[in-house]
Amino acid sequence: MPFPDPDSLAWDPATGLLPAIVQDADTLRVLMLGYMDRAALQTTCEIGQVSFYSRSRQQAWTKGETSGNFLNLVSLQADCDDDTLLVLARPQGPTCHLDRASCFPDAPGNLLAELDDVVRQRELERPAGSYTTSLFESGIRRIAQKVGEEGVETALAAVAEDDEALSGEAADLIFHLMVLLRARGLSLDAAIAVMRERHRAARAG
């Protein structure tokens, strides 16, 4: 992945630092704000785990080096003024020292991406008593049948029931579609990627 040239960045002339905003690469939830100097940026790019410079301790540190909750680097870019970094990462556990996913407790995120990750975990772990586990163990034909059933129920709700019923059926359809995609070795991202490409083509046309 391409990284910004350190010499092109507008490092703070007094501290030699830049603020670095970290987002979850999958849910896009803002996880934390830290600061990087040139060495922290270099370390981040070299080892693939997000590293910072601690202003309070006056030393370099890699997130997760004591807790094990590393931030695995996905991408890194500078803003339009080259004075702030945006880091996309996949967290290995809670990011906040208060054992929360984000240092901003109410930071919005992509709920569908979170649910898709839960579906992925269910497929891998197959916990007993889980409805999602029972779907995976029923086989892809049964899962596909459920998607068809939920699609029909959604369509019927659209013409014969109220908004609450339609919303509920739509939620059921989306969930079962996630399971079907995962059963085929795909994820919701695969469908979103197609939609994104179609949207890009439509805008270009």
Order of alpha helices (4+ residues) and beta strands (2+ residues): beta-beta-alpha-beta-beta-beta-beta-alpha-alpha-alpha-alpha-alpha
